[in-house]
Amino acid sequence: MYSNAIWIMLEKSVNIIGLIYINSLMAKYIGPDNFGKINIATSVFLFVQTLAWFGGQSIIFKRMSENARSGVALAMRTQNQRRFFFLLSSGAVLLYLYFFTDPLVFLFGVANCIATYFIVMDFFSIYNNTQLKSKINTLTNVAGLSVALLIRFCITHFKLPVYTFTIPIVVIPLLPYLMRLVYFHYSTQIKASSRGGGVYNRYMLSTGGALILSSLSADIYTQISGIFLANILSYADLGIYSVALTLGGAWSFVVLALITSFFSKIYGEKEPLTIEKLLIKINRIVILFSLIALGGFWLLGEWVIHLLYGDQYLAAVTITPIIIVGTMFSSLGTICYRYMIKESGYGYLAKKMFLCCLLTVPLSWLMIHAFGIKGAAYCFLAVELLSCTFLNYFFRDKTIFKMHLSIFKMR
């Protein structure tokens, strides 16, 4: 388990560190205003990704952890369903960007559309994580990021037009997808069941239907502040806020990798006491890494932003610590979310995330009006805190509340 976790950490670290460096080159070159425009295009296609998956990531991860053959059959037989939802949602988004935004935002929307397609089709990365083959994900992601980094370096070095940054956006998911596809077909004997795809599609629609509302609500409450920033303040403020979000959440790749590995074991574990011990351990690890990240940014944050992004983005220094604390609660909330998936608490999750969404929209609007860019960070922290704690405490005999209490008990 720990060996696989290390490979997942390497994969995430390559993704985060590589993307931070790649994005910093772009952000410094094009300035906060254009960087904000690019982030708007990225944000809206997160909704497309969620709609296309239709809750499938968590369902397929759980099924593959329990039974690899059944999980692969479910993933392969529901690919066309994901294609349908992708075409429907991406078409609507591209029409909106074409008619209501400027040409640059639309071009980056097209690039994100193509990139999102390969992300949605890539169930191979989920398979590799559940079968303790995360090394493959790491190596393929390194290849994709390396090529993208080279392209972005050439664009900035030769001062090419801003729209050429669309190329690496597509390369980052495309290259790893193709490599993982080839590896899967040449190394895996598991084939899709001969059973009709209708059975799997109906199962995904009924089970994913309970998750899609919670997933979409999560996207809304994490992305709405960025959308409001662009509309209430400016694209430049959104660009600065995006830098704070990137740096404030960069450390979480470590704990998310550990959470993924822990839950590949928890999903297959039957002994309640063992599950409880694993849950307490991963919660404590999240809190420890959060404190380390906060201390590290306090010491080096301003220097890092100046070095990577330049003085135009220094306003992110005061926002990032708030984001780090919010990310801690977000990571702790991920543990709660995955535990509820194990307990088949899909209905509760849907209601909880919908409530989060309802709270976030007016709260974000009010706080940005009252506190400007810092208000977006305060909103992020407040919603993640509520989502992780109070709104989870009504789930099945207060099991989440008891789990959180157990974190602080000496054993």
Secondary structure, DSSP 4 states (H G I P E B T S, - for coil): -HHHHHHHHHHHHHHHHHHHHHHHHHHHHHHHHHHHHHHHHHHHHHHHHHHHHTTHHHHHHHHHHH-HHHHHHHHHHTHHHHHHHHHHHHHHHHHHHHHHS-HHHHHHHHHHHHHHHHHHH--HHHHHHHTT-HHHHHHHHHHHHHHHHHHHHHHHHTT--GGGGHHHHHHHHHHHHHHHHHHHHHH------SS-HHHHHHHHHHHHHHHHHHHHHHHHHHHHHHHHIIIII-HHHHHHHHHHHHHHHTTHHHHHHHHHHHHHHHTT---HHHHHHHHHHHHHHHHHHHHHHHHHHHHHHHHHHHHHT-GGGGGGGTTHHHHHHHHHHHHHHHHHHHHHHHTT-HHHHHHHHHHHHHHHHHHHHHHHHHHTHHHHHHHHHHHHHHHHTGGGTTSTTTHHHHHHHHHTS--
